[in-house]
Amino acid sequence: MNPQVMSFYDPATFTFTYVVYEREGGHAAVVDPVLDYNPASARTSTVSADRVLQFVQAKRLTVDWILETHAHADHLTAAAYLKRATGAKVAIGRGITQVQERFKVLFGLEPEFATDGSQFDRLFADGEEFAIGGLQASVLATPGHTDDSLTYVIGDAAFVGDTVFAPETGTARADFPGGDAGKLYHSIRKLFELPAETRLFLCHDYPPDGRAAHAQSSLADQQQRNVHVGGNADEQSFVKMRTERDANLAAPKLILPALQVNIRAGELPPPDANGIRYLRLPLNQLGGAK
């Protein structure tokens, strides 16, 4: 059985959220939900997540899973909010424990913050299978952008996270802590081995002026036209390109707030004694590119 897929685009973070479902009245999963965040005021809101909930309710869907392709650095996740609203389980890759260990140190998080992934309901390993009602799903570990990056293959649909973008945009950066351009190259090659009819659903699109954001790509388009890895691009040239390019990229504008929330499965940091929740800003630690 192949899934129906509804996409929701957040232009503020260039992010796609997906509802993957059997049919109206059936079972569903939500992939990479967005919690809205205003960096000037440090206010969160659930406008984007509520659009997803409205669709779920209109289609009478039972949400079994909230699936994170990785701990995102460019937007905050609404996983915890949607879990409370739907009762769904939140899942991510097993590599999240390495991400948590690194960023607990960077942010100086509270001693009781666990780095065993226990904030999530399920930690998936490469090759694991699971179900969304009658839909059969499997997991491909696709590290390189981050340690915990996964691709979810659900019927003929693959949700690739940040591994690849639209063909004219290329591929994910590999300079975050734990990133590895060589691993990213092999992860993309693993994607290219999926059946030719596989629909690739992107986590982000950064459309040039004059075209709308594209949620979907084909394997053929990626294999032939991806500006970073299409055609006969070999590992050595890809790693060289990716390393040189990443050295000149600025840090994502929401990386510091996003990671503090996303490694907690979407929960905000615990409140201080005054009842206020705080995010921490480690100075002069990330980025450096002009």
Steps between C-alpha positions, in 0.01 A plus 500: 500500500631845408422796725319821438715800591397852595772765524510822704766760421635747753658788304664645811730195528456356147380177665252237385289305747315195371194303598540148362182296514313194376173660406234725649405354837820294513834511676769762449845629592621860517854562374713795619239733658587866559457702820492868405764714670561874492871557574451871576250438780589137582132412469373165376166434336318203350352653186684258268430197717133593530468497120620141511253414776215656306581280201526191721163575654334578166621167359409315823852358530651309789859618538723209603841663460678833500816432301808720522754456221764650734546764770454807283719809521275731298164471672351394831296182500135488604528129583416539869199719426365256242567204728281658767229574244496159331657246734749400228848363569801716415787329318848596381826323410721333761773748419308758704694383807825626344332829411371536855840429650670768289242769555446434870862605540478795260187644663599413857165328554370393838680191644179296494457542123528142371708424192352154440219610267237429765317824411380313188265202488699309237858514376526341156802315366588441137276238341227499765141461387178635646138552399264793458170315502520292183798691363833325526796723578874451533795708613819586314777654707631789287764672718744766387299815556451387862563177694128430536384567143244249372295445188154350552385279211122458508368315197626687194576816701834585663532788747865596467544777756788730408700239309415651163312812398350589163743401221600861425575561870706190568565330831515559874796660671731272696683740733282474811650312797492134394458585132705311242498570125624150418215341696256737330622391157443133584158577649394669178628205298288277724197712411584461133460123537130530588250385234482737203137589567571625855363844576752706699347747745735780602523660843596836351483695178669832439331601175658758273291801406229406258409152617297359785649270762516136390429231756574206275781380277563186299795267524577556133514876547734465797722245329532703183465865600600547864764772475714348776471126453320434171652334195836341564605704806753293694555500875828691493365790293179511705688514831728774366203705373298450816790586732593818312139609470417436865801703613326812367149434629362695793338310785122456461328787676296272728765237575546599865134507605406212270748245627421569866136414433546228239730280706219503760250362243334841481465570870615845614777520763381461859403825676732675740398574858318812377278289271658630178656268243832609349708416196878523525730675250859370501712786371758464223451124463317441171531637151778742430431526127436850373 
